[in-house]
Amino acid sequence: MFKFLHGLQSRKDIKELLCQISIMEHAGSDKRKLKPRKKRRDGEFSFTDDLRLGSGMRKELSGDFGRIMDGRQIARSIGKDRIIYSVGDVTTATLLELGYKPKISIFDYRAEKEAAKFPIIERVYKDPVRVRNGRGELSAEMWEAVRDACRKAARVGIRVYGEEDLASLACIYFAKIGEFVVYGMRGRGMAVVKVTREMKDYVEDVVTRMAGISKDY
């Protein structure tokens, strides 16, 4: 998703890019004024409507978040004491089996779109937070669950009814700089994202644009 950011050298470059993206996003739209359905509370982005991707954003978000790794590469690259957020069942189960203790794990008990059992997830997260989140959506429930889990000292499991495909956006937004977000790439391995200021800025821009077009999908 964010691999094109790697070549940018400064926050100025990022802001210029975000400005260009915003202009491109609205260039082909109708002339109705879109009102972002969002609000700020204590400096945090918040919303009450579920957000959906506009068709023009799907390709933008279809690339890799970060470096693709397998379990052994992750074990060699990230210390067990680092704070990690895991998105996806296979990813969560793999990290738990490797001895990691994710701060937040997001799963739906499905693999390759089929129902699946993951005993290690069931054992670790006996009473997960339950949320609904549709395909191509970032629900208010999901956003609030990730936000609230980040504020807790204990690790939290979030059980999704629907799909967790955009949950990584919420994790990156609420994670601290230097922490890691790991999610599965079907048939390829796991994408490992080290959270940076630039990436957090980009995610905020994406969510802001989703809020602005959520009713015009």
Rosetta constraint file for C-alpha pairs under 8 A:
AtomPair CA 1 CA 60 HARMONIC 7.02 0.50
AtomPair CA 1 CA 61 HARMONIC 4.94 0.50
AtomPair CA 1 CA 62 HARMONIC 5.75 0.50
AtomPair CA 1 CA 63 HARMONIC 3.87 0.50
AtomPair CA 1 CA 64 HARMONIC 4.08 0.50
AtomPair CA 1 CA 65 HARMONIC 4.16 0.50
AtomPair CA 1 CA 66 HARMONIC 7.37 0.50
AtomPair CA 2 CA 6 HARMONIC 7.58 0.50
AtomPair CA 2 CA 61 HARMONIC 7.85 0.50
AtomPair CA 2 CA 63 HARMONIC 6.92 0.50
AtomPair CA 2 CA 64 HARMONIC 6.20 0.50
AtomPair CA 2 CA 65 HARMONIC 4.85 0.50
AtomPair CA 2 CA 66 HARMONIC 6.75 0.50
AtomPair CA 2 CA 199 HARMONIC 7.50 0.50
AtomPair CA 3 CA 63 HARMONIC 7.22 0.50
AtomPair CA 3 CA 64 HARMONIC 6.10 0.50
AtomPair CA 3 CA 65 HARMONIC 6.26 0.50
AtomPair CA 3 CA 66 HARMONIC 6.30 0.50
AtomPair CA 4 CA 8 HARMONIC 7.84 0.50
AtomPair CA 5 CA 14 HARMONIC 7.69 0.50
AtomPair CA 5 CA 199 HARMONIC 7.87 0.50
AtomPair CA 8 CA 13 HARMONIC 6.04 0.50
AtomPair CA 8 CA 14 HARMONIC 6.82 0.50
AtomPair CA 9 CA 13 HARMONIC 6.49 0.50
AtomPair CA 10 CA 14 HARMONIC 6.55 0.50
AtomPair CA 11 CA 15 HARMONIC 6.14 0.50
AtomPair CA 11 CA 198 HARMONIC 6.40 0.50
AtomPair CA 12 CA 16 HARMONIC 6.19 0.50
AtomPair CA 13 CA 17 HARMONIC 6.18 0.50
AtomPair CA 14 CA 18 HARMONIC 6.16 0.50
AtomPair CA 14 CA 198 HARMONIC 6.66 0.50
AtomPair CA 14 CA 202 HARMONIC 7.80 0.50
AtomPair CA 15 CA 19 HARMONIC 6.19 0.50
AtomPair CA 16 CA 20 HARMONIC 6.35 0.50
AtomPair CA 17 CA 21 HARMONIC 6.17 0.50
AtomPair CA 18 CA 22 HARMONIC 6.14 0.50
AtomPair CA 18 CA 202 HARMONIC 7.23 0.50
AtomPair CA 18 CA 205 HARMONIC 7.15 0.50
AtomPair CA 19 CA 23 HARMONIC 6.33 0.50
AtomPair CA 20 CA 24 HARMONIC 6.17 0.50
AtomPair CA 21 CA 25 HARMONIC 5.97 0.50
AtomPair CA 22 CA 26 HARMONIC 6.48 0.50
AtomPair CA 22 CA 209 HARMONIC 7.87 0.50
AtomPair CA 23 CA 27 HARMONIC 5.97 0.50
AtomPair CA 24 CA 28 HARMONIC 7.61 0.50
AtomPair CA 25 CA 29 HARMONIC 7.74 0.50
AtomPair CA 25 CA 56 HARMONIC 7.20 0.50
AtomPair CA 34 CA 212 HARMONIC 5.69 0.50
AtomPair CA 34 CA 213 HARMONIC 6.67 0.50
AtomPair CA 35 CA 212 HARMONIC 5.53 0.50
AtomPair CA 35 CA 213 HARMONIC 7.98 0.50
AtomPair CA 36 CA 208 HARMONIC 6.98 0.50
AtomPair CA 36 CA 209 HARMONIC 7.52 0.50
AtomPair CA 36 CA 211 HARMONIC 5.04 0.50
AtomPair CA 36 CA 212 HARMONIC 3.77 0.50
AtomPair CA 36 CA 213 HARMONIC 7.29 0.50
AtomPair CA 37 CA 47 HARMONIC 6.42 0.50
AtomPair CA 37 CA 48 HARMONIC 7.60 0.50
AtomPair CA 37 CA 49 HARMONIC 7.19 0.50
AtomPair CA 37 CA 211 HARMONIC 5.28 0.50
AtomPair CA 37 CA 212 HARMONIC 6.21 0.50
AtomPair CA 38 CA 45 HARMONIC 6.98 0.50
AtomPair CA 38 CA 46 HARMONIC 5.77 0.50
AtomPair CA 38 CA 47 HARMONIC 4.63 0.50
AtomPair CA 38 CA 48 HARMONIC 7.39 0.50
AtomPair CA 38 CA 208 HARMONIC 7.60 0.50
AtomPair CA 38 CA 211 HARMONIC 6.43 0.50
AtomPair CA 39 CA 45 HARMONIC 6.24 0.50
AtomPair CA 39 CA 46 HARMONIC 5.45 0.50
AtomPair CA 39 CA 47 HARMONIC 6.19 0.50
AtomPair CA 40 CA 44 HARMONIC 5.40 0.50
AtomPair CA 40 CA 45 HARMONIC 5.19 0.50
AtomPair CA 40 CA 46 HARMONIC 6.06 0.50
AtomPair CA 41 CA 45 HARMONIC 6.85 0.50
AtomPair CA 41 CA 46 HARMONIC 6.96 0.50
AtomPair CA 45 CA 204 HARMONIC 7.86 0.50
AtomPair CA 47 CA 140 HARMONIC 6.40 0.50
AtomPair CA 47 CA 211 HARMONIC 7.86 0.50
AtomPair CA 48 CA 140 HARMONIC 5.75 0.50
AtomPair CA 49 CA 139 HARMONIC 7.25 0.50
AtomPair CA 49 CA 140 HARMONIC 6.19 0.50
AtomPair CA 50 CA 137 HARMONIC 6.82 0.50
AtomPair CA 50 CA 138 HARMONIC 6.00 0.50
AtomPair CA 50 CA 139 HARMONIC 4.18 0.50
AtomPair CA 50 CA 140 HARMONIC 5.23 0.50
AtomPair CA 50 CA 214 HARMONIC 7.61 0.50
AtomPair CA 51 CA 137 HARMONIC 5.56 0.50
AtomPair CA 51 CA 138 HARMONIC 5.14 0.50
AtomPair CA 51 CA 139 HARMONIC 5.97 0.50
AtomPair CA 51 CA 140 HARMONIC 7.63 0.50
AtomPair CA 51 CA 210 HARMONIC 5.83 0.50
AtomPair CA 51 CA 211 HARMONIC 5.83 0.50
AtomPair CA 51 CA 214 HARMONIC 5.21 0.50
AtomPair CA 52 CA 136 HARMONIC 5.87 0.50
AtomPair CA 52 CA 137 HARMONIC 4.42 0.50
AtomPair CA 52 CA 138 HARMONIC 6.35 0.50
AtomPair CA 52 CA 210 HARMONIC 6.15 0.50
AtomPair CA 52 CA 211 HARMONIC 7.89 0.50
AtomPair CA 52 CA 213 HARMONIC 7.83 0.50
AtomPair CA 52 CA 214 HARMONIC 5.28 0.50
AtomPair CA 52 CA 217 HARMONIC 6.90 0.50
AtomPair CA 53 CA 57 HARMONIC 6.12 0.50
AtomPair CA 53 CA 58 HARMONIC 6.69 0.50
AtomPair CA 53 CA 136 HARMONIC 5.82 0.50
AtomPair CA 53 CA 137 HARMONIC 6.43 0.50
AtomPair CA 53 CA 210 HARMONIC 5.93 0.50
AtomPair CA 53 CA 213 HARMONIC 7.96 0.50
AtomPair CA 53 CA 214 HARMONIC 7.16 0.50
AtomPair CA 53 CA 217 HARMONIC 6.95 0.50
AtomPair CA 54 CA 58 HARMONIC 7.02 0.50
AtomPair CA 54 CA 210 HARMONIC 7.07 0.50
AtomPair CA 54 CA 213 HARMONIC 6.69 0.50
AtomPair CA 54 CA 214 HARMONIC 7.33 0.50
AtomPair CA 54 CA 216 HARMONIC 7.56 0.50
AtomPair CA 54 CA 217 HARMONIC 5.02 0.50
AtomPair CA 55 CA 217 HARMONIC 7.05 0.50
AtomPair CA 56 CA 60 HARMONIC 7.46 0.50
AtomPair CA 57 CA 61 HARMONIC 6.29 0.50
AtomPair CA 58 CA 62 HARMONIC 6.08 0.50
AtomPair CA 59 CA 63 HARMONIC 7.62 0.50
AtomPair CA 64 CA 68 HARMONIC 7.93 0.50
AtomPair CA 64 CA 191 HARMONIC 6.90 0.50
AtomPair CA 65 CA 191 HARMONIC 6.31 0.50
AtomPair CA 65 CA 192 HARMONIC 7.31 0.50
AtomPair CA 65 CA 193 HARMONIC 6.15 0.50
AtomPair CA 66 CA 191 HARMONIC 5.36 0.50
AtomPair CA 66 CA 192 HARMONIC 5.21 0.50
AtomPair CA 66 CA 193 HARMONIC 4.69 0.50
AtomPair CA 66 CA 194 HARMONIC 7.58 0.50
AtomPair CA 67 CA 191 HARMONIC 5.39 0.50
AtomPair CA 67 CA 192 HARMONIC 5.26 0.50
AtomPair CA 67 CA 193 HARMONIC 6.76 0.50
AtomPair CA 68 CA 188 HARMONIC 7.37 0.50
AtomPair CA 68 CA 189 HARMONIC 6.11 0.50
AtomPair CA 68 CA 190 HARMONIC 5.34 0.50
AtomPair CA 68 CA 191 HARMONIC 4.44 0.50
AtomPair CA 68 CA 192 HARMONIC 6.23 0.50
AtomPair CA 69 CA 73 HARMONIC 5.68 0.50
AtomPair CA 69 CA 74 HARMONIC 6.26 0.50
AtomPair CA 69 CA 189 HARMONIC 5.76 0.50
AtomPair CA 69 CA 190 HARMONIC 5.30 0.50
AtomPair CA 69 CA 191 HARMONIC 6.34 0.50
AtomPair CA 69 CA 192 HARMONIC 6.95 0.50
AtomPair CA 70 CA 74 HARMONIC 6.32 0.50
AtomPair CA 70 CA 189 HARMONIC 5.35 0.50
AtomPair CA 70 CA 190 HARMONIC 6.09 0.50
AtomPair CA 71 CA 75 HARMONIC 6.20 0.50
AtomPair CA 71 CA 94 HARMONIC 6.78 0.50
AtomPair CA 71 CA 95 HARMONIC 7.44 0.50
AtomPair CA 71 CA 98 HARMONIC 7.50 0.50
AtomPair CA 72 CA 76 HARMONIC 6.31 0.50
AtomPair CA 73 CA 77 HARMONIC 6.10 0.50
AtomPair CA 74 CA 78 HARMONIC 5.75 0.50
AtomPair CA 75 CA 79 HARMONIC 7.08 0.50
AtomPair CA 75 CA 80 HARMONIC 7.95 0.50
AtomPair CA 75 CA 98 HARMONIC 7.15 0.50
AtomPair CA 78 CA 82 HARMONIC 6.81 0.50
AtomPair CA 80 CA 99 HARMONIC 7.06 0.50
AtomPair CA 80 CA 100 HARMONIC 5.52 0.50
AtomPair CA 80 CA 101 HARMONIC 7.66 0.50
AtomPair CA 81 CA 100 HARMONIC 7.94 0.50
AtomPair CA 82 CA 179 HARMONIC 6.93 0.50
AtomPair CA 82 CA 180 HARMONIC 7.76 0.50
AtomPair CA 83 CA 102 HARMONIC 6.58 0.50
AtomPair CA 83 CA 103 HARMONIC 6.32 0.50
AtomPair CA 83 CA 179 HARMONIC 5.40 0.50
AtomPair CA 83 CA 180 HARMONIC 6.35 0.50
AtomPair CA 84 CA 101 HARMONIC 7.50 0.50
AtomPair CA 84 CA 102 HARMONIC 4.85 0.50
AtomPair CA 84 CA 103 HARMONIC 5.88 0.50
AtomPair CA 84 CA 104 HARMONIC 7.37 0.50
AtomPair CA 84 CA 179 HARMONIC 6.19 0.50
AtomPair CA 84 CA 180 HARMONIC 4.75 0.50
AtomPair CA 84 CA 181 HARMONIC 5.73 0.50
AtomPair CA 84 CA 182 HARMONIC 7.14 0.50
AtomPair CA 85 CA 102 HARMONIC 5.32 0.50
AtomPair CA 85 CA 103 HARMONIC 5.69 0.50
AtomPair CA 85 CA 104 HARMONIC 4.96 0.50
AtomPair CA 85 CA 105 HARMONIC 5.99 0.50
AtomPair CA 85 CA 171 HARMONIC 6.83 0.50
AtomPair CA 85 CA 180 HARMONIC 6.22 0.50
AtomPair CA 85 CA 181 HARMONIC 4.68 0.50
AtomPair CA 85 CA 182 HARMONIC 6.10 0.50
AtomPair CA 86 CA 91 HARMONIC 6.43 0.50
AtomPair CA 86 CA 92 HARMONIC 5.47 0.50
AtomPair CA 86 CA 95 HARMONIC 7.88 0.50
AtomPair CA 86 CA 102 HARMONIC 6.34 0.50
AtomPair CA 86 CA 104 HARMONIC 6.32 0.50
AtomPair CA 86 CA 105 HARMONIC 4.73 0.50
AtomPair CA 86 CA 106 HARMONIC 6.22 0.50
AtomPair CA 86 CA 181 HARMONIC 6.02 0.50
AtomPair CA 86 CA 182 HARMONIC 4.93 0.50
AtomPair CA 86 CA 183 HARMONIC 5.80 0.50
AtomPair CA 87 CA 91 HARMONIC 6.54 0.50
AtomPair CA 87 CA 92 HARMONIC 6.57 0.50
AtomPair CA 87 CA 105 HARMONIC 5.94 0.50
AtomPair CA 87 CA 106 HARMONIC 4.78 0.50
AtomPair CA 87 CA 107 HARMONIC 6.40 0.50
AtomPair CA 87 CA 164 HARMONIC 7.28 0.50
AtomPair CA 87 CA 167 HARMONIC 7.00 0.50
AtomPair CA 87 CA 168 HARMONIC 6.50 0.50
AtomPair CA 87 CA 181 HARMONIC 7.69 0.50
AtomPair CA 87 CA 182 HARMONIC 6.23 0.50
AtomPair CA 87 CA 183 HARMONIC 4.60 0.50
AtomPair CA 87 CA 184 HARMONIC 6.98 0.50
AtomPair CA 88 CA 92 HARMONIC 5.99 0.50
AtomPair CA 88 CA 105 HARMONIC 7.72 0.50
AtomPair CA 88 CA 106 HARMONIC 5.88 0.50
AtomPair CA 88 CA 107 HARMONIC 4.88 0.50
AtomPair CA 88 CA 108 HARMONIC 7.30 0.50
AtomPair CA 88 CA 164 HARMONIC 7.08 0.50
AtomPair CA 88 CA 183 HARMONIC 5.96 0.50
AtomPair CA 88 CA 184 HARMONIC 6.05 0.50
AtomPair CA 89 CA 93 HARMONIC 6.03 0.50
AtomPair CA 89 CA 106 HARMONIC 7.38 0.50
AtomPair CA 89 CA 107 HARMONIC 4.90 0.50
AtomPair CA 89 CA 108 HARMONIC 6.68 0.50
AtomPair CA 89 CA 109 HARMONIC 6.23 0.50
AtomPair CA 89 CA 110 HARMONIC 6.76 0.50
AtomPair CA 89 CA 111 HARMONIC 6.83 0.50
AtomPair CA 89 CA 118 HARMONIC 7.48 0.50
AtomPair CA 90 CA 94 HARMONIC 5.96 0.50
AtomPair CA 90 CA 111 HARMONIC 7.10 0.50
AtomPair CA 90 CA 184 HARMONIC 7.14 0.50
AtomPair CA 91 CA 95 HARMONIC 6.19 0.50
AtomPair CA 91 CA 182 HARMONIC 7.26 0.50
AtomPair CA 91 CA 183 HARMONIC 6.03 0.50
AtomPair CA 91 CA 184 HARMONIC 5.64 0.50
AtomPair CA 91 CA 190 HARMONIC 6.77 0.50
AtomPair CA 92 CA 96 HARMONIC 6.17 0.50
AtomPair CA 92 CA 105 HARMONIC 6.22 0.50
AtomPair CA 92 CA 106 HARMONIC 7.53 0.50
AtomPair CA 92 CA 107 HARMONIC 7.45 0.50
AtomPair CA 92 CA 121 HARMONIC 7.36 0.50
AtomPair CA 93 CA 97 HARMONIC 6.10 0.50
AtomPair CA 93 CA 118 HARMONIC 6.85 0.50
AtomPair CA 93 CA 120 HARMONIC 6.35 0.50
AtomPair CA 93 CA 121 HARMONIC 6.12 0.50
AtomPair CA 94 CA 98 HARMONIC 6.20 0.50
AtomPair CA 95 CA 99 HARMONIC 6.47 0.50
AtomPair CA 95 CA 100 HARMONIC 5.33 0.50
AtomPair CA 95 CA 101 HARMONIC 7.54 0.50
AtomPair CA 95 CA 102 HARMONIC 7.71 0.50
AtomPair CA 96 CA 100 HARMONIC 5.18 0.50
AtomPair CA 96 CA 101 HARMONIC 6.33 0.50
AtomPair CA 96 CA 102 HARMONIC 7.74 0.50
AtomPair CA 96 CA 120 HARMONIC 7.31 0.50
AtomPair CA 96 CA 121 HARMONIC 7.84 0.50
AtomPair CA 97 CA 120 HARMONIC 7.66 0.50
AtomPair CA 101 CA 155 HARMONIC 7.60 0.50
AtomPair CA 102 CA 155 HARMONIC 6.67 0.50
AtomPair CA 103 CA 150 HARMONIC 7.57 0.50
AtomPair CA 103 CA 154 HARMONIC 7.37 0.50
AtomPair CA 103 CA 155 HARMONIC 4.50 0.50
AtomPair CA 103 CA 156 HARMONIC 6.29 0.50
AtomPair CA 104 CA 146 HARMONIC 7.62 0.50
AtomPair CA 104 CA 149 HARMONIC 6.89 0.50
AtomPair CA 104 CA 150 HARMONIC 7.54 0.50
AtomPair CA 104 CA 155 HARMONIC 5.78 0.50
AtomPair CA 104 CA 156 HARMONIC 4.94 0.50
AtomPair CA 104 CA 157 HARMONIC 5.77 0.50
AtomPair CA 104 CA 158 HARMONIC 7.36 0.50
AtomPair CA 105 CA 156 HARMONIC 6.48 0.50
AtomPair CA 105 CA 157 HARMONIC 4.82 0.50
AtomPair CA 105 CA 158 HARMONIC 6.11 0.50
AtomPair CA 106 CA 157 HARMONIC 5.99 0.50
AtomPair CA 106 CA 158 HARMONIC 4.74 0.50
AtomPair CA 106 CA 159 HARMONIC 6.12 0.50
AtomPair CA 106 CA 160 HARMONIC 7.06 0.50
AtomPair CA 106 CA 164 HARMONIC 7.20 0.50
AtomPair CA 106 CA 167 HARMONIC 7.71 0.50
AtomPair CA 107 CA 157 HARMONIC 7.75 0.50
AtomPair CA 107 CA 158 HARMONIC 6.39 0.50
AtomPair CA 107 CA 159 HARMONIC 5.29 0.50
AtomPair CA 107 CA 160 HARMONIC 5.93 0.50
AtomPair CA 107 CA 164 HARMONIC 7.04 0.50
AtomPair CA 108 CA 159 HARMONIC 5.45 0.50
AtomPair CA 108 CA 160 HARMONIC 4.72 0.50
AtomPair CA 108 CA 161 HARMONIC 6.21 0.50
AtomPair CA 108 CA 162 HARMONIC 7.28 0.50
AtomPair CA 108 CA 163 HARMONIC 6.97 0.50
AtomPair CA 108 CA 164 HARMONIC 7.33 0.50
AtomPair CA 109 CA 115 HARMONIC 6.04 0.50
AtomPair CA 109 CA 116 HARMONIC 5.39 0.50
AtomPair CA 109 CA 117 HARMONIC 6.06 0.50
AtomPair CA 109 CA 118 HARMONIC 7.02 0.50
AtomPair CA 109 CA 159 HARMONIC 7.94 0.50
AtomPair CA 110 CA 114 HARMONIC 5.20 0.50
AtomPair CA 110 CA 115 HARMONIC 4.34 0.50
AtomPair CA 110 CA 116 HARMONIC 4.85 0.50
AtomPair CA 110 CA 117 HARMONIC 7.54 0.50
AtomPair CA 111 CA 115 HARMONIC 6.43 0.50
AtomPair CA 111 CA 116 HARMONIC 5.95 0.50
AtomPair CA 112 CA 186 HARMONIC 7.58 0.50
AtomPair CA 118 CA 122 HARMONIC 6.42 0.50
AtomPair CA 119 CA 123 HARMONIC 6.00 0.50
AtomPair CA 120 CA 124 HARMONIC 6.16 0.50
AtomPair CA 121 CA 125 HARMONIC 5.80 0.50
AtomPair CA 122 CA 126 HARMONIC 5.68 0.50
AtomPair CA 125 CA 156 HARMONIC 7.46 0.50
AtomPair CA 125 CA 157 HARMONIC 5.67 0.50
AtomPair CA 127 CA 157 HARMONIC 7.76 0.50
AtomPair CA 128 CA 156 HARMONIC 6.84 0.50
AtomPair CA 128 CA 157 HARMONIC 4.74 0.50
AtomPair CA 128 CA 158 HARMONIC 5.25 0.50
AtomPair CA 128 CA 159 HARMONIC 5.85 0.50
AtomPair CA 129 CA 145 HARMONIC 7.35 0.50
AtomPair CA 129 CA 156 HARMONIC 7.55 0.50
AtomPair CA 129 CA 157 HARMONIC 6.21 0.50
AtomPair CA 129 CA 158 HARMONIC 4.69 0.50
AtomPair CA 129 CA 159 HARMONIC 5.92 0.50
AtomPair CA 130 CA 158 HARMONIC 5.88 0.50
AtomPair CA 130 CA 159 HARMONIC 4.86 0.50
AtomPair CA 130 CA 160 HARMONIC 6.05 0.50
AtomPair CA 130 CA 161 HARMONIC 7.50 0.50
AtomPair CA 131 CA 141 HARMONIC 5.78 0.50
AtomPair CA 131 CA 142 HARMONIC 6.02 0.50
AtomPair CA 131 CA 145 HARMONIC 7.62 0.50
AtomPair CA 131 CA 158 HARMONIC 7.16 0.50
AtomPair CA 131 CA 159 HARMONIC 6.36 0.50
AtomPair CA 131 CA 160 HARMONIC 5.16 0.50
AtomPair CA 131 CA 161 HARMONIC 6.20 0.50
AtomPair CA 132 CA 139 HARMONIC 7.18 0.50
AtomPair CA 132 CA 141 HARMONIC 6.67 0.50
AtomPair CA 132 CA 142 HARMONIC 7.06 0.50
AtomPair CA 132 CA 160 HARMONIC 5.64 0.50
AtomPair CA 132 CA 161 HARMONIC 4.75 0.50
AtomPair CA 132 CA 162 HARMONIC 5.98 0.50
AtomPair CA 133 CA 137 HARMONIC 6.30 0.50
AtomPair CA 133 CA 138 HARMONIC 6.42 0.50
AtomPair CA 133 CA 139 HARMONIC 5.35 0.50
AtomPair CA 133 CA 141 HARMONIC 7.50 0.50
AtomPair CA 133 CA 142 HARMONIC 6.61 0.50
AtomPair CA 133 CA 160 HARMONIC 6.55 0.50
AtomPair CA 133 CA 161 HARMONIC 6.30 0.50
AtomPair CA 133 CA 162 HARMONIC 5.18 0.50
AtomPair CA 133 CA 163 HARMONIC 5.74 0.50
AtomPair CA 133 CA 164 HARMONIC 6.63 0.50
AtomPair CA 134 CA 138 HARMONIC 7.48 0.50
AtomPair CA 134 CA 139 HARMONIC 7.42 0.50
AtomPair CA 134 CA 161 HARMONIC 7.91 0.50
AtomPair CA 134 CA 162 HARMONIC 5.03 0.50
AtomPair CA 134 CA 163 HARMONIC 5.54 0.50
AtomPair CA 134 CA 164 HARMONIC 7.81 0.50
AtomPair CA 135 CA 162 HARMONIC 6.73 0.50
AtomPair CA 135 CA 163 HARMONIC 5.42 0.50
AtomPair CA 135 CA 164 HARMONIC 7.64 0.50
AtomPair CA 135 CA 165 HARMONIC 6.99 0.50
AtomPair CA 136 CA 165 HARMONIC 6.94 0.50
AtomPair CA 136 CA 166 HARMONIC 6.91 0.50
AtomPair CA 137 CA 165 HARMONIC 7.97 0.50
AtomPair CA 137 CA 166 HARMONIC 6.66 0.50
AtomPair CA 138 CA 142 HARMONIC 6.66 0.50
AtomPair CA 138 CA 143 HARMONIC 7.02 0.50
AtomPair CA 138 CA 166 HARMONIC 5.95 0.50
AtomPair CA 138 CA 167 HARMONIC 6.82 0.50
AtomPair CA 139 CA 143 HARMONIC 6.31 0.50
AtomPair CA 140 CA 144 HARMONIC 6.07 0.50
AtomPair CA 141 CA 145 HARMONIC 6.03 0.50
AtomPair CA 142 CA 146 HARMONIC 6.23 0.50
AtomPair CA 142 CA 167 HARMONIC 7.10 0.50
AtomPair CA 142 CA 170 HARMONIC 7.88 0.50
AtomPair CA 143 CA 147 HARMONIC 6.17 0.50
AtomPair CA 143 CA 167 HARMONIC 7.83 0.50
AtomPair CA 143 CA 170 HARMONIC 5.87 0.50
AtomPair CA 144 CA 148 HARMONIC 5.97 0.50
AtomPair CA 145 CA 149 HARMONIC 6.02 0.50
AtomPair CA 145 CA 158 HARMONIC 7.49 0.50
AtomPair CA 146 CA 150 HARMONIC 6.16 0.50
AtomPair CA 146 CA 170 HARMONIC 6.53 0.50
AtomPair CA 146 CA 171 HARMONIC 6.57 0.50
AtomPair CA 146 CA 174 HARMONIC 7.49 0.50
AtomPair CA 147 CA 151 HARMONIC 6.78 0.50
AtomPair CA 147 CA 170 HARMONIC 7.75 0.50
AtomPair CA 147 CA 174 HARMONIC 6.29 0.50
AtomPair CA 148 CA 152 HARMONIC 6.87 0.50
AtomPair CA 149 CA 155 HARMONIC 7.51 0.50
AtomPair CA 149 CA 156 HARMONIC 6.05 0.50
AtomPair CA 150 CA 174 HARMONIC 6.88 0.50
AtomPair CA 150 CA 175 HARMONIC 7.33 0.50
AtomPair CA 160 CA 164 HARMONIC 6.51 0.50
AtomPair CA 166 CA 170 HARMONIC 7.54 0.50
AtomPair CA 167 CA 171 HARMONIC 6.47 0.50
AtomPair CA 168 CA 172 HARMONIC 6.11 0.50
AtomPair CA 168 CA 181 HARMONIC 7.05 0.50
AtomPair CA 168 CA 183 HARMONIC 7.27 0.50
AtomPair CA 169 CA 173 HARMONIC 6.16 0.50
AtomPair CA 169 CA 203 HARMONIC 6.21 0.50
AtomPair CA 170 CA 174 HARMONIC 6.23 0.50
AtomPair CA 171 CA 175 HARMONIC 5.72 0.50
AtomPair CA 171 CA 181 HARMONIC 6.84 0.50
AtomPair CA 172 CA 176 HARMONIC 7.96 0.50
AtomPair CA 172 CA 181 HARMONIC 6.68 0.50
AtomPair CA 172 CA 195 HARMONIC 6.42 0.50
AtomPair CA 172 CA 199 HARMONIC 7.71 0.50
AtomPair CA 172 CA 200 HARMONIC 6.25 0.50
AtomPair CA 172 CA 203 HARMONIC 7.26 0.50
AtomPair CA 173 CA 200 HARMONIC 5.46 0.50
AtomPair CA 173 CA 203 HARMONIC 6.36 0.50
AtomPair CA 173 CA 204 HARMONIC 6.83 0.50
AtomPair CA 175 CA 179 HARMONIC 6.41 0.50
AtomPair CA 175 CA 180 HARMONIC 7.90 0.50
AtomPair CA 175 CA 195 HARMONIC 7.21 0.50
AtomPair CA 176 CA 195 HARMONIC 6.98 0.50
AtomPair CA 177 CA 194 HARMONIC 7.78 0.50
AtomPair CA 177 CA 195 HARMONIC 5.07 0.50
AtomPair CA 177 CA 196 HARMONIC 5.14 0.50
AtomPair CA 177 CA 197 HARMONIC 6.39 0.50
AtomPair CA 178 CA 194 HARMONIC 5.91 0.50
AtomPair CA 178 CA 195 HARMONIC 5.30 0.50
AtomPair CA 178 CA 196 HARMONIC 6.41 0.50
AtomPair CA 179 CA 194 HARMONIC 5.90 0.50
AtomPair CA 179 CA 195 HARMONIC 5.61 0.50
AtomPair CA 180 CA 192 HARMONIC 6.82 0.50
AtomPair CA 180 CA 193 HARMONIC 5.49 0.50
AtomPair CA 180 CA 194 HARMONIC 4.64 0.50
AtomPair CA 180 CA 195 HARMONIC 5.93 0.50
AtomPair CA 181 CA 192 HARMONIC 6.06 0.50
AtomPair CA 181 CA 193 HARMONIC 5.10 0.50
AtomPair CA 181 CA 194 HARMONIC 6.61 0.50
AtomPair CA 181 CA 195 HARMONIC 7.25 0.50
AtomPair CA 182 CA 190 HARMONIC 6.46 0.50
AtomPair CA 182 CA 191 HARMONIC 5.58 0.50
AtomPair CA 182 CA 192 HARMONIC 4.64 0.50
AtomPair CA 182 CA 193 HARMONIC 6.17 0.50
AtomPair CA 183 CA 190 HARMONIC 5.51 0.50
AtomPair CA 183 CA 191 HARMONIC 5.41 0.50
AtomPair CA 183 CA 192 HARMONIC 6.90 0.50
AtomPair CA 184 CA 189 HARMONIC 6.08 0.50
AtomPair CA 184 CA 190 HARMONIC 4.38 0.50
AtomPair CA 184 CA 191 HARMONIC 6.08 0.50
AtomPair CA 185 CA 189 HARMONIC 5.41 0.50
AtomPair CA 185 CA 190 HARMONIC 5.46 0.50
AtomPair CA 185 CA 191 HARMONIC 6.47 0.50
AtomPair CA 195 CA 199 HARMONIC 6.40 0.50
AtomPair CA 195 CA 200 HARMONIC 7.05 0.50
AtomPair CA 196 CA 200 HARMONIC 6.29 0.50
AtomPair CA 197 CA 201 HARMONIC 6.23 0.50
AtomPair CA 198 CA 202 HARMONIC 6.24 0.50
AtomPair CA 199 CA 203 HARMONIC 6.20 0.50
AtomPair CA 200 CA 204 HARMONIC 6.22 0.50
AtomPair CA 201 CA 205 HARMONIC 6.34 0.50
AtomPair CA 202 CA 206 HARMONIC 6.28 0.50
AtomPair CA 203 CA 207 HARMONIC 6.19 0.50
AtomPair CA 204 CA 208 HARMONIC 6.02 0.50
AtomPair CA 205 CA 209 HARMONIC 6.21 0.50
AtomPair CA 206 CA 210 HARMONIC 6.21 0.50
AtomPair CA 207 CA 211 HARMONIC 6.13 0.50
AtomPair CA 208 CA 212 HARMONIC 6.35 0.50
AtomPair CA 209 CA 213 HARMONIC 6.39 0.50
AtomPair CA 210 CA 214 HARMONIC 5.60 0.50
AtomPair CA 213 CA 217 HARMONIC 6.39 0.50
